[in-house]
């Protein structure tokens, strides 16, 4: 995932409303949201190259989401970051316990942000900071830097989510479909060059080779019931399909 905005309200009837875009090269093989055959009760899309996932939830309401940290100078770890979310979803460890075990092997992965939780708690971990944080109620944004780093597309998506918290899922999918780009002087400088910064600056990214592959809306209720919608895309933003699951 390259952009996640979410409202966490643990005392409310719906603790979590989350909207996320996964950006990736179109050539990287992926499977759409489904229940995993070898892990019944896990619902997630799948990276068919390395076997992990960017976002998923279990029948019991355990969920996980991941973004990469954009840093051209970072060391590329020998393991795929997508296994972090997959392992949490397939296991039974509480979020804090899972993150404590992760501390010893962070160097095995390139930079990442990890969200883990259920209907009662939500935890955030940034591999560069190496600290686990239990999040309090609020509306947050996460892209390819730290939590709430004020990149223009994060600020736009987070504020739009705040305005549409009680809206239908279609309104959140529309939020994720925003192609607008900020003024050049507002772009971050992450060491990838101006042209690429501009391409990656919109909430929804579309080009011939790289772009938004999936837009996902997840709603998790206090009673453990949830629903998730994933819309898939191909080159230049062509819609490929949509999957909805509820439990």
Secondary structure, DSSP 8 states (H G I E B T S, - for coil): --EEEEEE-TTSSS-EEEEEEEEEETTS-EEEEEE-TTSTTEEEEEETTTS--SEEEETTS-EEEEEE---TTS---SS-THHHHHHHHHS---HHHHHHHHGGGGGGS-SEEEEEE-SS-EEEEETTTTEEEE--SEEEEESSSSTT---HHHHHHHHHHHHTTTS-HHHHHHHHT------GGGS---SS-HHHHHHTTSSS---SSEEEEEEEEEEE-TTS-EEEEEEEE-GGG-EEEEEEEE-
